[in-house]
Amino acid sequence: MTKIYQLTFLSLLISGCTTVPSMDKRHNTAEQLASQHAWHEQIIETASFNLISFVPNNPIKDSTLTVYIEGDGMAWISSRKPSRNPTPINPVGLKLALNHPSTNSAYLARPCQYLMNKPCETKYWASHRFSPEVIEASNQAVDKLKQQFSATRLTLVGYSGGGAVATILAAQRDDVVKLITMAGNLDHKAWTNFHHISPLTGSLNPADYLKQLTTVEQVHFVGEDDTVIPPFLAYGFVAKLPASSHAKVILVLDQDHDCCWESIWPNLYESID
């Protein structure tokens, strides 16, 4: 058994998942959550992947759009067996989006979550989860959301692995005015080294974009009790940024990796807005 399988399966057990719902059930859960908040699903086509997005039924069009990016989802189904689909059991990123204080916001799933289409392969929720093609698809999807909302600027919010995607996007784009991560994986090389697990070969690393992030306002929330992505990783990331950067880490007491960021998110958001 490889160490990366052990860690992911341990995370699954910690989250309380003793049985695994089908992809359809996980998809239905997300649709029901969205419907309860007057949001609906849409499919965004990119040059490679088709990505699922949820948006408000009656959005407020504003110059700044906030886009929430989902975490890694269910990458593994057991300690030895990768999942056939990374659709999250607990869609924390979606729950955060649905608790956004206004409706000038949108949710973006990761490639292969909620639907399977070419070129979906297991590597895209494992070693290549932050690959150039994944980032490019996310960039194209964000462009389309920005156009849909008639926005000119972006705030990107990423949960867990979605924090890595959001950070890389912020480094590559010139329209991101604020980057927020929740339990974000900001340096996957340091993360895999810490846990003594297989490196994410084929993935871009947010920690390689420090110079490009100098002008982006950043807030990185970390859970005091998070053993999946421990707080010291975010502190180390921010410490390496140029002195002129506008970035800070906020430690959330009694908070772990999974539960329950959405319940405290409105207050956290208000504290930085």
C-alpha positions as a printed NumPy array, in Angstrom:
array([[  0.   ,   0.   ,   0.   ],
       [  1.475,   3.36 ,  -0.949],
       [  1.598,   6.188,   1.545],
       [ -0.585,   8.461,  -0.606],
       [ -3.362,   5.854,  -0.576],
       [ -3.039,   5.547,   3.198],
       [ -3.352,   9.286,   3.742],
       [ -6.339,   9.742,   1.446],
       [ -8.185,   6.769,   2.892],
       [ -7.478,   8.058,   6.397],
       [ -9.   ,  11.402,   5.418],
       [-12.068,   9.566,   4.113],
       [-12.46 ,   7.755,   7.414],
       [-11.977,  10.937,   9.417],
       [-14.77 ,  12.607,   7.455],
       [-17.141,   9.915,   8.677],
       [-17.76 ,   8.229,   5.324],
       [-18.203,   4.507,   5.973],
       [-20.212,   3.924,   2.796],
       [-19.647,   5.618,  -0.514],
       [-22.671,   7.058,  -2.349],
       [-22.782,   6.657,  -6.112],
       [-21.712,   9.501,  -8.364],
       [-25.363,  10.142,  -9.215],
       [-26.259,  10.436,  -5.54 ],
       [-23.357,  12.802,  -4.915],
       [-24.455,  14.837,  -7.919],
       [-28.058,  14.899,  -6.669],
       [-26.872,  16.079,  -3.265],
       [-25.135,  19.043,  -4.86 ],
       [-28.154,  19.852,  -7.035],
       [-30.479,  19.751,  -4.021],
       [-28.184,  21.988,  -1.992],
       [-28.044,  24.476,  -4.839],
       [-31.804,  24.398,  -5.409],
       [-32.471,  25.089,  -1.729],
       [-30.492,  28.316,  -2.107],
       [-32.058,  29.276,  -5.463],
       [-28.996,  28.297,  -7.477],
       [-28.851,  26.088, -10.558],
       [-26.331,  23.968, -12.425],
       [-24.714,  24.741, -15.742],
       [-22.031,  23.093, -17.863],
       [-19.078,  25.164, -19.041],
       [-17.305,  23.841, -22.107],
       [-13.564,  24.354, -22.425],
       [-11.029,  23.169, -24.97 ],
       [-10.378,  20.031, -22.916],
       [-12.781,  19.367, -20.039],
       [-16.439,  20.211, -19.538],
       [-16.78 ,  21.695, -16.061],
       [-19.808,  21.874, -13.793],
       [-20.701,  25.244, -12.334],
       [-23.502,  26.407, -10.05 ],
       [-24.758,  29.988, -10.178],
       [-27.588,  31.981,  -8.551],
       [-30.952,  32.03 , -10.315],
       [-31.051,  35.796,  -9.927],
       [-27.457,  37.001,  -9.811],
       [-26.449,  40.522,  -8.96 ],
       [-24.137,  41.693, -11.696],
       [-21.246,  43.625, -10.236],
       [-17.807,  44.679, -11.379],
       [-16.276,  42.047,  -9.08 ],
       [-17.284,  38.386,  -9.273],
       [-16.363,  35.901,  -6.551],
       [-15.646,  32.398,  -7.862],
       [-15.467,  29.454,  -5.456],
       [-13.344,  26.484,  -6.516],
       [-14.023,  23.02 ,  -5.111],
       [-11.536,  20.808,  -3.3  ],
       [-10.058,  17.553,  -4.575],
       [-13.237,  15.597,  -3.852],
       [-13.209,  11.829,  -3.5  ],
       [ -9.94 ,  10.859,  -5.133],
       [ -9.768,   7.365,  -3.616],
       [-12.498,   4.881,  -2.713],
       [-10.325,   2.742,  -0.416],
       [ -6.755,   2.462,   0.746],
       [ -5.824,   0.616,  -2.446],
       [ -8.422,   1.584,  -5.009],
       [ -8.72 ,   4.978,  -6.708],
       [-12.187,   6.375,  -7.183],
       [-13.821,   6.106, -10.578],
       [-14.949,   9.694, -10.189],
       [-13.748,  12.502,  -7.88 ],
       [-17.178,  14.019,  -7.251],
       [-17.099,  15.12 ,  -3.597],
       [-19.172,  13.396,  -0.956],
       [-19.098,  16.582,   1.096],
       [-18.966,  19.502,  -1.374],
       [-17.418,  22.035,   0.985],
       [-16.584,  24.443,  -1.82 ],
       [-20.211,  24.5  ,  -2.944],
       [-21.431,  25.012,   0.611],
       [-19.084,  27.97 ,   0.974],
       [-20.402,  29.473,  -2.264],
       [-24.002,  29.04 ,  -1.154],
       [-23.175,  30.929,   2.038],
       [-21.655,  33.87 ,   0.195],
       [-23.245,  37.06 ,   1.559],
       [-24.453,  38.244,  -1.858],
       [-25.346,  36.714,  -5.216],
       [-22.473,  38.119,  -7.271],
       [-20.763,  34.75 ,  -6.911],
       [-20.389,  31.444,  -8.715],
       [-19.131,  27.929,  -8.008],
       [-16.719,  25.987, -10.186],
       [-16.157,  22.259,  -9.81 ],
       [-12.883,  20.598, -10.659],
       [-12.412,  18.588, -13.857],
       [-14.279,  15.26 , -13.863],
       [-16.378,  16.127, -10.799],
       [-20.135,  15.549, -11.279],
       [-19.669,  14.337, -14.855],
       [-17.253,  12.176, -16.779],
       [-16.125,  13.164, -20.242],
       [-12.965,  12.94 , -22.275],
       [-10.147,  13.33 , -21.336],
       [-11.091,  12.224, -17.8  ],
       [ -8.478,   9.809, -16.518],
       [ -7.602,   8.83 , -12.958],
       [ -4.424,  10.892, -13.071],
       [ -6.477,  14.093, -13.213],
       [ -7.642,  13.635,  -9.625],
       [ -4.334,  12.145,  -8.489],
       [ -0.843,  13.023,  -9.719],
       [ -2.019,  15.533, -12.361],
       [ -4.737,  17.261, -10.326],
       [ -3.005,  20.647, -10.835],
       [ -1.599,  19.919, -14.286],
       [ -1.262,  22.657, -16.936],
       [ -4.304,  21.315, -18.807],
       [ -6.398,  21.342, -15.626],
       [ -5.371,  24.914, -14.861],
       [ -6.02 ,  26.014, -18.446],
       [ -9.526,  24.519, -18.374],
       [-10.221,  26.316, -15.096],
       [ -8.915,  29.562, -16.577],
       [-11.229,  29.228, -19.57 ],
       [-14.19 ,  28.477, -17.309],
       [-13.459,  31.516, -15.154],
       [-13.293,  33.651, -18.296],
       [-16.778,  32.483, -19.275],
       [-18.176,  33.09 , -15.783],
       [-16.682,  36.554, -15.775],
       [-18.365,  37.296, -19.105],
       [-21.657,  35.797, -17.918],
       [-21.708,  38.1  , -14.886],
       [-20.417,  41.15 , -16.814],
       [-17.575,  41.397, -14.304],
       [-14.212,  43.051, -14.801],
       [-12.468,  41.835, -11.64 ],
       [-12.328,  38.602,  -9.684],
       [-12.073,  37.339,  -6.149],
       [-11.051,  33.684,  -6.113],
       [-11.893,  31.439,  -3.162],
       [-10.44 ,  27.943,  -3.069],
       [-11.021,  25.127,  -0.595],
       [ -8.309,  22.505,   0.03 ],
       [ -6.932,  21.481,  -3.391],
       [ -9.139,  24.183,  -4.876],
       [ -6.915,  26.604,  -3.   ],
       [ -3.995,  25.435,  -5.117],
       [ -5.988,  25.951,  -8.311],
       [ -7.158,  29.4  ,  -7.187],
       [ -3.614,  30.429,  -6.271],
       [ -2.158,  29.367,  -9.609],
       [ -4.995,  31.12 , -11.461],
       [ -4.375,  34.291,  -9.463],
       [ -0.705,  34.139, -10.417],
       [ -1.478,  33.697, -14.11 ],
       [ -4.242,  36.289, -14.464],
       [ -4.234,  40.095, -14.261],
       [ -7.847,  40.54 , -13.121],
       [ -7.722,  38.904,  -9.664],
       [ -7.949,  41.504,  -6.905],
       [ -8.248,  39.094,  -3.982],
       [ -7.289,  35.482,  -3.306],
       [ -8.834,  33.583,  -0.391],
       [ -8.078,  29.997,   0.544],
       [ -9.624,  27.733,   3.156],
       [ -7.389,  24.865,   4.294],
       [ -5.633,  25.382,   0.975],
       [ -2.835,  23.244,  -0.411],
       [ -0.41 ,  26.075,  -1.156],
       [  2.727,  23.977,  -1.58 ],
       [  2.042,  20.406,  -2.598],
       [  5.748,  19.517,  -2.602],
       [  6.063,  20.507,   1.058],
       [  2.775,  18.72 ,   1.738],
       [  3.831,  15.41 ,   0.197],
       [  7.226,  15.65 ,   1.895],
       [  5.6  ,  16.237,   5.276],
       [  3.29 ,  13.244,   4.943],
       [  5.975,  11.081,   3.286],
       [  3.675,  10.345,   0.363],
       [  4.099,  10.136,  -3.392],
       [  4.765,  13.498,  -5.073],
       [  2.153,  15.   ,  -7.377],
       [  4.122,  14.508, -10.558],
       [  2.588,  16.335, -13.474],
       [  1.125,  19.086, -11.271],
       [  1.996,  22.763, -11.137],
       [  2.855,  24.   ,  -7.645],
       [  1.509,  27.285,  -6.21 ],
       [  4.804,  27.802,  -4.366],
       [  6.529,  28.273,  -7.719],
       [  4.502,  31.441,  -8.399],
       [  5.535,  33.622,  -5.465],
       [  6.817,  36.514,  -7.568],
       [  3.655,  36.647,  -9.687],
       [  1.501,  36.839,  -6.545],
       [  3.222,  39.911,  -5.106],
       [  0.459,  42.357,  -6.048],
       [ -2.505,  40.097,  -5.207],
       [ -4.22 ,  40.616,  -1.856],
       [ -4.263,  37.233,  -0.13 ],
       [ -5.987,  35.773,   2.927],
       [ -5.291,  32.152,   3.811],
       [ -7.544,  30.608,   6.47 ],
       [ -6.138,  27.549,   8.218],
       [ -7.708,  25.27 ,  10.8  ],
       [ -5.935,  24.896,  14.118],
       [ -6.793,  21.177,  14.201],
       [ -6.212,  20.44 ,  10.509],
       [ -3.998,  17.359,  10.218],
       [ -4.588,  16.918,   6.468],
       [ -3.077,  20.276,   5.471],
       [ -1.44 ,  21.537,   8.686],
       [ -1.302,  25.313,   9.289],
       [  2.492,  25.517,   9.123],
       [  2.333,  24.916,   5.361],
       [  0.413,  28.149,   4.77 ],
       [  2.673,  30.065,   7.143],
       [  5.685,  28.772,   5.23 ],
       [  4.155,  29.787,   1.911],
       [  3.432,  33.346,   3.035],
       [  6.868,  33.686,   4.646],
       [  8.48 ,  33.093,   1.247],
       [  6.489,  35.829,  -0.5  ],
       [  8.298,  39.098,  -1.283],
       [  8.234,  41.649,   1.533],
       [  5.989,  43.941,  -0.51 ],
       [  3.235,  41.325,  -0.738],
       [ -0.21 ,  41.785,   0.797],
       [ -0.792,  38.345,   2.292],
       [ -1.731,  36.989,   5.684],
       [ -2.626,  33.722,   7.365],
       [ -5.591,  33.591,   9.75 ],
       [ -5.662,  30.685,  12.194],
       [ -9.192,  29.468,  12.962],
       [ -9.338,  27.902,  16.41 ],
       [-10.909,  24.462,  16.922],
       [-11.267,  24.   ,  13.157],
       [-10.224,  20.87 ,  11.273],
       [ -9.938,  20.217,   7.545],
       [-13.488,  19.169,   6.639],
       [-16.085,  20.318,   9.14 ],
       [-17.657,  22.813,   9.112],
       [-16.2  ,  25.736,   7.242],
       [-19.503,  26.792,   5.704],
       [-21.103,  27.485,   9.097],
       [-18.428,  30.013,  10.064],
       [-17.758,  31.363,   6.593],
       [-20.131,  34.378,   6.666],
       [-18.419,  35.724,   9.789],
       [-14.958,  35.007,   8.415],
       [-15.817,  36.713,   5.141],
       [-17.206,  39.763,   6.923],
       [-14.003,  40.05 ,   8.942],
       [-11.896,  40.542,   5.812],
       [-14.28 ,  42.301,   3.433]])
